[in-house]
Amino acid sequence: MIISVYNNVGIKKIESELKGVVEENARTAEKIIIVGDLNARVGERNTEGVKEEGRLKRKSKDKVFNSEGKKLLKVCKELGLRIMNGGTEGDRKGEITFIGGKSENCGSVLDLVLTLDRGGDSGISYLKILKSIDSDHLPLILNLNEKDKAKAGAKRQGSESDHIAQEEGAIKIEEDILGWKKDKIAEYQEVIWEKWNEKITERETELEWNDMKEIIYNGAKETGMSKKRKECDKADKTKKEWFNNECKLKREEVWKALKKLTNEKDSNNKS
């Protein structure tokens, strides 16, 4: 089970709801993973009492431990949650996940991955923070351990390029654009439910993320909520395109600045 969290009100205000969801599902869900912007800085600490034997000790490029981080660790201890950032294959250094703050050279780890610690497999085989200039929060890639992978003949490789290629390949379903329509909601829900049940019957296992995306896409297509991308003449597109050479140069500058920032964080931690 994956729980998505966005905290913009403080750990204390989301504590009750988070505990309720985890405790309600702890008996039935084999794995519980919490992912999201928790707006709490925990430095290199992990939950007190979690079993570290045979596991990577947490590292982080963000050494700050603030009051929200202290509250989060308290919640993690009560629920038995373990922090995966900085202690998982793919993110052994604890890369920063947020670029920004009061100073120009400010980066922090606010987006966290937590798992219910039962002393065995966490359910996560790989965690990667990608560099991106599309948002001040950097995207995360997770690879989950799934029992049916071997039966399905699926292969999971450990290299960064393989994981990124899998993610990019998973996103590209069709070149259509989805456009949601309020008057189609009831019809869409009915189609989605039907396709969901069909897929479960067909696979006889829990659905994967790609299955869900396929259901959403095909449901939207069948209910008239998708349209083909317009094919523009290349020359005409160049004239109308706002993303000109100046924009490209600026983007390169931003990329260089982001790379410099992450490298400086790394070198500062080594010194």
Stockholm file with secondary structure:
# STOCKHOLM 1.0

chainA/1-271         MIISVYNNVGIKKIESELKGVVEENARTAEKIIIVGDLNARVGERNTEGVKEEGRLKRKSKDKVFNSEGKKLLKVCKELGLRIMNGGTEGDRKGEITFIGGKSENCGSVLDLVLTLDRGGDSGISYLKILKSIDSDHLPLILNLNEKDKAKAGAKRQGSESDHIAQEEGAIKIEEDILGWKKDKIAEYQEVIWEKWNEKITERETELEWNDMKEIIYNGAKETGMSKKRKECDKADKTKKEWFNNECKLKREEVWKALKKLTNEKDSNNKS
#=GR chainA/1-271 SS CEEEEECSSCHHHHHHHHHHHHHHHTTTCSCCEEEEECCCCBTTCCCTTCCCTTSCCCCCSCCCBCHHHHHHHHHHHHHTEEECTTSBTTBTTCCCCEECSSSTTCEECCEEEEEECCSSCCSEEEEEECCCSSCSBCCEEEEECCTTHHHHTCCCCCSHHHHHHHHHHHHCSCSEEECCCGGGHHHHHHHHHHHHHHHHHHHCSCCCHHHHHHHHHHHHHHTTCEEECCCCCHHHHHHHCSCCHHHHHHHHHHHHHHHHHHHHHHHHHHC
#=GC SS_cons         CEEEEECSSCHHHHHHHHHHHHHHHTTTCSCCEEEEECCCCBTTCCCTTCCCTTSCCCCCSCCCBCHHHHHHHHHHHHHTEEECTTSBTTBTTCCCCEECSSSTTCEECCEEEEEECCSSCCSEEEEEECCCSSCSBCCEEEEECCTTHHHHTCCCCCSHHHHHHHHHHHHCSCSEEECCCGGGHHHHHHHHHHHHHHHHHHHCSCCCHHHHHHHHHHHHHHTTCEEECCCCCHHHHHHHCSCCHHHHHHHHHHHHHHHHHHHHHHHHHHC
//
